[in-house]
Amino acid sequence: MTRTMERSARRQAAVRDGKHPVSAAAGPYGHPIHPIAVTIPIGAWVCSLLFDVASRLSDDPSGFTRGAYWLIAIGIAGAAVAAATGLLDLLTIPAKTPARRTALAHMALNVVTLVAFAGNFAWRYSDRNEVQETRPGQIALTAIALVVLSVSGYLGGKLAYRYGVRVVTEPVQADGFRSSR
């Protein structure tokens, strides 16, 4: 086998490996759990920002402030599930590839986001009995963390849509476009 053929065979094996789960906990072939799991922290954290803003605009802010606090907690719990399933997907990606580098950057940004929300939660916990409306700094921290999360989401999309991580092969995808006539 020539050197070029060997490289091509290794590349094809890497692509095949990056599409199959390392564990049933990651979801079956072509249907990973990670993209589903991320909707929980994203939704909770975006809603927490909306509740924070509402607490500043409301005549009775305490309910919105408490709601934002609990939404952040729900997001943190959901992020733990998303991180575990994302790690399983990361293990399918061969080392020293653009997909692996992208996945590591995606993971690092998610860790930064999670740390920011954990810090935000602790800050809110420390003044839970003193504050009626959300502090401007807490709102700013939430907004910044959501910007970081958005960049991470872009990289997650790149992993799926450009590199095809945990996405079925094109012949399998073609089944969805067969005419039923």
C-alpha positions in Angstrom: 0.0 0.0 0.0 1.4 3.4 -0.9 1.8 6.1 1.7 -1.1 8.1 0.2 -3.4 5.1 0.3 -2.5 4.5 4.0 -3.3 8.1 4.9 -6.6 7.9 3.1 -7.5 4.6 4.9 -6.6 6.2 8.3 -8.7 9.2 7.5 -11.7 7.1 6.4 -11.4 5.1 9.7 -11.2 8.3 11.7 -14.3 9.6 10.0 -16.1 6.3 10.7 -15.0 6.3 14.3 -16.2 9.9 14.8 -19.7 8.9 13.8 -20.3 6.0 16.1 -20.8 6.3 19.9 -18.2 5.0 22.4 -21.0 4.1 24.8 -24.8 3.6 24.7 -25.0 6.5 27.2 -24.0 8.8 24.3 -27.0 7.8 22.3 -27.3 5.5 19.3 -25.6 5.9 15.9 -26.9 9.0 14.2 -28.9 10.2 17.3 -26.5 11.6 20.0 -27.9 12.7 23.3 -25.6 15.7 23.7 -27.4 18.0 21.2 -30.7 17.3 23.0 -29.2 17.7 26.5 -27.8 21.2 25.8 -31.3 22.6 25.3 -31.8 22.4 29.1 -29.0 24.7 30.3 -29.3 27.0 27.3 -33.1 27.4 27.8 -32.8 27.8 31.6 -29.9 30.3 31.3 -31.6 32.5 28.6 -34.8 32.5 30.7 -32.8 33.5 33.8 -31.6 36.6 31.9 -35.2 37.4 31.0 -36.3 37.0 34.6 -33.4 39.2 35.7 -34.5 42.0 33.4 -38.1 41.6 34.5 -37.0 41.9 38.1 -35.6 45.3 37.3 -38.8 46.4 35.5 -41.3 44.9 37.9 -43.1 46.6 40.8 -42.7 43.2 42.6 -39.3 42.0 41.6 -38.7 39.3 44.2 -40.5 36.5 42.3 -38.5 37.2 39.2 -35.2 37.3 41.2 -36.0 33.9 42.8 -37.0 32.5 39.5 -33.7 33.6 37.9 -31.8 32.0 40.8 -33.6 28.7 40.3 -33.3 28.8 36.5 -29.5 29.2 36.9 -29.5 26.1 39.2 -31.5 24.1 36.7 -29.1 25.2 34.0 -26.1 24.0 36.1 -27.7 20.6 36.7 -28.6 20.3 33.0 -25.0 21.3 32.0 -23.7 18.4 34.0 -25.7 16.0 31.9 -24.8 17.8 28.7 -21.1 17.8 29.7 -21.1 14.1 30.4 -22.7 13.2 27.0 -20.5 15.7 25.2 -17.4 14.1 26.7 -18.5 10.7 25.4 -18.8 12.3 21.9 -15.4 14.0 22.3 -13.9 10.5 22.9 -14.9 9.5 19.4 -12.9 12.2 17.7 -9.3 11.2 16.7 -6.5 13.2 18.2 -4.5 15.8 16.2 -7.4 16.6 13.9 -9.2 19.9 13.3 -12.4 18.3 14.6 -10.7 17.4 17.9 -9.2 20.9 18.3 -12.6 22.4 17.6 -14.2 20.1 20.2 -11.6 21.0 22.8 -12.3 24.7 22.2 -16.0 24.0 22.4 -15.5 22.2 25.7 -13.2 24.9 27.2 -15.8 27.6 26.4 -18.5 25.5 28.0 -16.4 25.1 31.1 -15.9 28.9 31.3 -19.7 29.3 30.9 -20.4 26.8 33.6 -17.9 28.4 36.0 -19.5 31.8 35.4 -23.0 30.5 36.1 -21.8 28.6 39.2 -20.1 31.8 40.5 -23.3 33.7 39.6 -25.4 31.2 41.5 -23.1 31.5 44.6 -23.2 35.3 44.4 -27.0 35.2 44.4 -27.1 32.6 47.2 -25.0 34.9 49.4 -27.6 37.7 49.0 -30.8 35.7 48.7 -32.3 37.3 51.9 -31.1 40.8 51.2 -31.9 41.7 47.6 -35.3 42.1 46.0 -34.2 42.8 42.4 -31.3 41.3 40.6 -28.1 43.3 40.9 -26.7 44.9 37.6 -23.4 43.0 38.0 -25.3 39.7 38.2 -27.2 40.6 35.0 -23.9 41.5 33.3 -22.3 38.2 34.3 -25.2 36.3 32.9 -25.1 38.2 29.7 -21.4 37.7 29.3 -21.7 34.0 30.0 -24.4 33.7 27.4 -22.1 35.4 24.8 -19.4 32.8 25.6 -22.0 30.1 25.3 -23.1 31.4 21.9 -19.5 31.1 20.6 -19.4 27.6 22.0 -22.6 26.8 20.3 -21.2 28.0 17.0 -18.3 25.6 17.4 -20.7 22.8 18.4 -22.6 23.4 15.1 -19.3 23.3 13.2 -18.6 19.9 14.8 -21.9 18.5 13.6 -22.5 20.3 10.3 -19.0 20.7 9.0 -17.1 17.8 10.5 -20.1 15.4 10.8 -19.2 14.3 14.4 -21.8 11.7 15.4 -23.8 12.3 12.2 -24.7 9.3 10.1 -23.0 8.7 6.7 -24.4 10.2 3.5 -25.8 6.8 2.2 -27.8 6.5 5.5 -29.0 10.1 5.2 -30.1 9.5 1.6 -32.9 7.2 3.0 -34.7 10.3 4.2 -34.9 11.7 0.7 -36.2 8.6 -1.1 -39.6 9.1 -2.8 -42.4 7.0 -1.4 -43.9 6.7 -4.9 
